[in-house]
Amino acid sequence: MLFSGTVSESVNAPAESFSETWHYIKDATTNGKWLVAGIQQG
């Protein structure tokens, strides 16, 4: 899943762009729940 947008790390700080790809897994070991397997930035 691709997430992108802008984020500010503190109050009144300038917003910075970001782009991340989140990887999920769902298999027999997760009891049918989706789990975050990794996050790629860039």
Phi, psi and omega per residue, in radians:
M1 nan 2.327 -3.109
L2 -1.730 2.225 3.049
F3 -2.031 2.394 3.042
S4 -2.647 2.746 -3.137
G5 2.846 -2.612 3.092
T6 -2.253 2.624 -3.124
V7 -2.497 2.552 3.068
S8 -2.068 2.249 -3.062
E9 -1.341 -0.363 3.129
S10 -2.690 2.913 -3.138
V11 -1.039 2.334 3.124
N12 1.205 0.076 3.058
A13 -1.402 2.608 3.126
P14 -1.166 2.523 3.110
A15 -1.300 2.464 3.114
E16 -2.109 2.498 3.118
S17 -1.254 2.605 3.033
F18 -2.487 2.745 3.061
S19 -2.560 2.168 -3.125
E20 -2.385 2.553 2.996
T21 -1.980 2.120 3.135
W22 -1.755 2.307 3.131
H23 -1.864 2.327 -3.110
Y24 -2.089 2.672 3.003
I25 -2.242 2.631 3.044
K26 -2.617 1.984 3.124
D27 -2.619 -2.952 -3.074
A28 -1.063 -0.495 -3.097
T29 -1.380 -0.204 -3.106
T30 -1.784 0.123 -3.140
N31 0.946 0.652 3.087
G32 1.409 0.077 3.132
K33 -1.691 2.548 3.035
W34 -1.411 2.323 3.103
L35 -2.166 2.504 3.065
V36 -1.246 2.134 -3.122
A37 -1.725 -0.347 3.130
G38 3.103 2.785 3.116
I39 -2.306 2.173 3.077
Q40 -1.825 2.284 3.086
Q41 -1.812 2.554 3.074
G42 2.090 nan nan
